[in-house]
């Protein structure tokens, strides 16, 4: 079964909507899970980011929504705000054919009072992180009494982030009679234990197993721990990637690597759990819009990272878990594209390399250390302007584009991606005109109003 129409369960309006969204055929995880999800059965599935799992559970929960009843009927739990925003955006697109559907995200980083006001009329679907949802449940601003479908997305990362107790508390507020869908990129024993506790006779799907390697060229370099920064600099100079994620195992190493690259004038940003939510949001925006070429990140922080064309991944340290390694390198082989993944391995990491070779049943490609490479800084093509006033001020991309190309006289070719967030808007502009655009916009107006603008550094 490859066509959504073959399911014989989706209305014509949804099939037309899927066609407009570019969903031509079902992915393997959609074909394997959708029949059971649409039938109301519990499902647990191992599915990596980019496999189409959001559409799988999204199509299922939408089919069970009664839009005339303004009560919360579906709940999707995610480990990070970034992933929650991504999931909510996808659900809104899938629900375009259904009038009056309300999808609301509840995550930390935004004022509780603003979220409480949005809950005056209950949403049909809530997408939330466990901690913030629990706050609302305890203050009785959210009710799950009418919940029909519960989804745990990226369940393994929720456990990694210490949400196990919060998950149990949230689930205790939900009705026992419900559909529960559990999606996880990896399959630790703790996930099976959670499934046994909260699901009823679930259909178990393991489509994206680790032996299905993405189309990625992998290269391995043996180097001392003290020599890793120098080798990293050399490899970035040699390959000059337009976009590259460097994975570290700890927040401390993540920041240290970022600082070292920054000190040598590389276009680099860090992404890890010790950062404030606003800083994490700005980092993701700047990396995605081309204002930074290198992102140094931990695995947990990188969940929810949605970069369409990532040229290269570098494992500054090998992960302890071979499945996490596959998840990392798969980020540079999206949508059928080929990618390059480089791993730096200190002698004390040899055991991890051996485990990876054994589990993947491949011979690792060990490369000689490069020499004669001149260290050259990576410079970003774009810079980002942060404008006070986003969705809540009814700011639209066209308003910003019009102000920059109209009154300020910028060339449309110098303007890149425009992202509208709740209280800020971000616009990428070419580095060569960034300072001019910033000064001009400070003196100009958008929608007839003076705005505060910052040039992000």
N, C-alpha and C positions, 0 to 999 in steps of 0.2 A: 504494500500500500504506500503510494507516494503522494497522491493528491489529497488536499483537504476535503474536496467534494466526496471522495470515497468513504469518508467517515459516516456520511448520511446522518449527521447530527447537527451540523452548523447551518444556520439560516442563510438564505441567499444573500441577504444584506451583509453578513459577515464575510462570506466568500468573496463578494465584490470588494469589500474593504481590504481583505488580505491581498487580493490581486493588486489593488492600488498601492499597498504598502510594499509590494515587491516580493511577497511570500509565494513563490511559484510552486515549490514542492516542499513536502515535509522533510525535516532533518531526521536522522535515525532515532534520536531521543523522542522527537514528537510522534513519529510513527509508532514507536514502542509503547509510549505512555498514554497518548490521547484517548484511545478507545476506553481504557479503564478509568481515566480521569473523568471523561464525559459521562460514564456510567455511574459515577459517584463512588467509585472504589478508592481505597487508600493505596498510595503508590510511594515507594522509596526508590530513588534513582541516583546512580552515580553519573554525574554529568558536569563537564568542565564549563568554564565561562566561554561563551561563543558557540555553544552547542545547540542553542535554540530552546533551552529549558524555560525561559521566561514566557515565551509564546505558548509552550505546552501547558504550564499551569494557568497562564492568563486566559487562554481560550476556555479552559475547563471551568474556572471559577466564574467567568462572565456568563456562561450558559446557565448557571444556577442562581444568578442575581435576579430578584424581582425589583425592577427600577421604580415601581410605584410605592414601594415600602422604604421610607427613609430611616432605615435601621442598618447597623453594621452587619453585613452578611459574610464578608470575607476578610481575612487577615493574612498579610505576608510579613514574616519576620526576616530581617536582614542583619548582617553583622555591622555594617557601616552606613553612615548617612549617604556616602557617594553611591553605594549600590542601591540603597532605598530610592534615591532620586531617579536612578536609571530605570529601576523596575517600575516605579510609578509613571514615568514618562512612557514606557512601553505599553503599560496597561491602558493609559488614556488613548493611545493610538489604536490599540485593538478594540477599544470601546466606542470609537467614533460613530459607529452606526446606531448606537443605543442612546437616545436622548436622555438628558438629566442624570447621567451617571456621575456620582461624586467620588473621586479618588483623593485621599488625603495622606500625606506623609507626616509621621510623628517621630522626630529624631532629636537628639541633643544638639546644642549649638544654636537653637532658636529660642526666643523667649517662651516660657510656658504659657503666659497669659495670651499671647497671640494664637497659640494652638488651641487653648481653651475656647477662645471666641469662635474659632473655625469649627469647633465641635458643637456649637449651639444647635445646628442641624446635623444629625449624625451622617457620616459618609457611608456609602454602600461598601467601600473597600478602604481598608487602612493598610498602609505599608509603613512599617516601623522598625526601629531598633528596640531590643528587649528592655533596656533600662528606662528609656523615656516612656514607653508604653506602660510599663509597670507603675511609673509615677502617676499617669493619668487614671489607671485602673484604681489605684488606692485613693485618689481624690474624687473618684466616681464621675470623671468627665468623659469616660469611655465605658460603654457597656458591650459585653460580648455575649449577652444572653441569647441573641438570635443568630449567632455565628453558625454558618453552614460549612465553610471551607477554611482550614488552617494550613498555611504553607510555611515551611522552614526552608529558606533559601540560603545556600552556602552554610549548611549546618556545621560542617567541620570547623570553619573559621569562627563561628559563634562560640564553639567550645574552646578554641585556641585563645580567644579574647576573654575567657573567664565568664561567659554568660550562662553556664550550665544551670546554676541555681535560679537565675532570673527567668530562664526558659521554663523551668518547672513551675515557678510561681505564676507566670503568665498563663500557662496551659491550665492551671487549676481554676482560672476564671472562666474558661471556655466550657461549653456544654459537652457532656460525654458523647452525645450522639452528634457526630460531625464527620466530615471527610478531612483526612490529614494527609498532606503531600510533603514528602521530605526529599530535598535535593542536596547533594553533597559532591564536591569535586574529588575528594578522596574518601576512603572507606575505612577509617579506624574502628576499632572494636567499640568505642564509646558511641558511635553512630548507630550501630546495630542494637546496642543496649537501649538507646533512646527510642528507637523504632519499636522495640518490644513493649516499652512502657506506654507509648502514646498512640500506636496504630493498631488497627484491627485487620488481621490477615492481609497485609499489604502485598501488592504485586511488586516484585523486586526486579529492577532493571539495571544492568551494568553494560551500558553501551560504550561509554568513553573510558575503557580500561587503558591502563598504561602501556599495553603492548600496541595500541594504535598510535604510533608516533606521528606527530605533525611533520609536515614537509620542511624540516629545518636542518640546515647543515650545522653540525656540532663540532667544535674544536676545543681541545683541552690543553692547558699549559701547566706544567709543574713549576712552581715558584715558591720561594720562602715567604712566610707571612710578611716579613719586613720589606720584601721586594714587590709586593702586590700593587702598591700605589704607583710605583714607577712603571710596571708592566701595563697597568690600566691606562696611564697617560699615553704610553707608546701605542697601545692598540686603538685608542680613540683617535690619535693623530694619524695612524696608518689608514684606518677605515673611513674616517670623517663621516660618521652616520648623521643623517638629518634628524633622527630621533633614536634614542637608546635608553633602555632601563637597565640600571645596575642594581642587582639584588644583593642585599646583605641579610644576615640572619638576626641581627640585633639592632635596636634603635641607636645604641651607642656607636656601633661601627658605621651605621648609615649616616649619622651626622658627621663623624670623623672623615669619612670618604668624601662627602659633599664639601666639607671645609677645605680639604686638601686640593680638590679639583678647582674649587672657587679661587683659592690662593694663587693658582697658576692660570687664572683668567679663562677658565672653561665656562661655557654657558651651562650652568648646573643648578638644580634644585633638589631639596630633600623632601621625602614624604614618609612620616612615621607617626606612631601613636602618641608621642609626647607633644605634638603640635596642637595649637588651638584650632578649632574647627574652621574659623575664618581663614587661617593661614593654609590649611589643607585644601580648602575650596579654591583659593587663589593659585596654589601650586598646580592643581589639576587643570585649571583653566589655562594657565600660562604654558604648561607643557603641551597640552592638546592644540593650542593655537599657534605653536611655533615660536613662542617667546623664550623657550629654553630647549636645548637639544639633548641634554642628559638629565635623567631623573634617577636619583639614588633612593631606593625604597625597600622597606621590609615587605614580606609576603602579605601580611594582614592589611597593611595600608594600601597595597596595590590592588586589592579586591575592589571592583567597581571602576577600575581604570579602563576607559573606553577609547583607545587610540586605534584608528582604522588602519594606519600604515606604519607600523613600528618596524624600523629597519633591523635593529639588532638588540639582543639581550646579552648582558654579561653577568654571570654568576661570580660575584666577588668572593663568595664562599659557597661551597657545595651545600645544598640542603641536607639535613639528616634523613629526610624522607624522599625516596626516589619519585614518588607520585607528585610531590610538590615541585621537584625538578622539571617533570614533564609539563606541569601546569605553567611554570615560569617560561619555558622555552616556547610553548604554544602561543604565547602572546605575539610572537613575531612571525606567525604563519597563518594569519587570519584570511578568511575568504579565498582560500586556494593559493594565496601568495606564498612564495618561498621566503625563508628567513635565515639569519645567521645567529647562532647562540655560542657564546664563548664562555668557558668555565676556567677559573683560576683555582688551582688545587695545591695547597701546601702539603708537605710530606705527612703532617699529622692528620690530613683529611683523606689519606689513601684508602682507609677502610670504607669511607662513604663512596669513593669512586668505584671500588670493587663491588659494593652492593648495588650500585647503579648499573654497572656492566652486567652483573648477574641477573638482575630483575628485568632489564630491558632486552637481554639476550643479544647485545650488540658489542662489538669491539670498539672501545673508545679511541678516538682519533687524536693521539698525542702529538703536538706540534713543537718544533724547536722554537726557542725564544727568539723573537725578531731582533735584529740589530741594524744599525744604520738609519733608524727612523728619526727624523727631526721632529721634536715636540712642537706641535702647532695648535694654538687654541681653537676650540670650536666656538664660532660666533653665531648667535641666533639671528635669523632673518627679520624677526618681528619683535615688537615690544608691546606691552599691554597697558592700556589706560583703564583705570577703575573710576566709574562715574557713580556718584551717589544718586540713587533713584532707580528702582528696578520694576518688577512686576506690580508691586503695590502702588507705585507711582504711575502705573499704566504706560511704562516706557516700552517701546517696540524697537526691534532692530532697524526698521525703516526710518524711525525718528532720528536715530544716531547717524545712520548712513547719510540721510538728507542734510543734517547739520554739518557733517564733515565735508561732503562733496559740494554742498550748496554755498552757504554763507562763508565757510572757511576755505573753500576752493581746493580741497585735496583731490587728487586723482583717485578714482574708484579702485584702480589696480594697487594702490598703496594701503588699502584697507582689507583686513582679513576677517577672521571669524568673530562674530558678535554673540556674546552669551548674556542672557537676561536672567538674573537671579532675583530672589524676593526683594532685597533692598539695595542691590548694586547691579550695575551693568558693566561688562568687560568687553573692550574692543581691541583687537590686534591691529596694529599699524606698523608699516615698515620702519625699521630702525632709523633709516636716513631721514625720516620726517617726523619721528616720534616726539621729539622735544618741541618742534614747531607746532604740531597738532595739539600737544598738551597746553602750551601757552595760549594758542588761539581759542581752544575750547573753554579755557578758564575765563576768557574775556567775552565769549559768545554765549549763545543760548540754545537750548533744545526744547522744542515745543513751546517756545516763547518764554521759557524760564531759565534763569541763571542756575548753573549746576556746579557742584564741587567735583573736581577731577584730580586724580593722582596718577603719576607715572610710576608703575610698580617696578621696584628694583630687586 
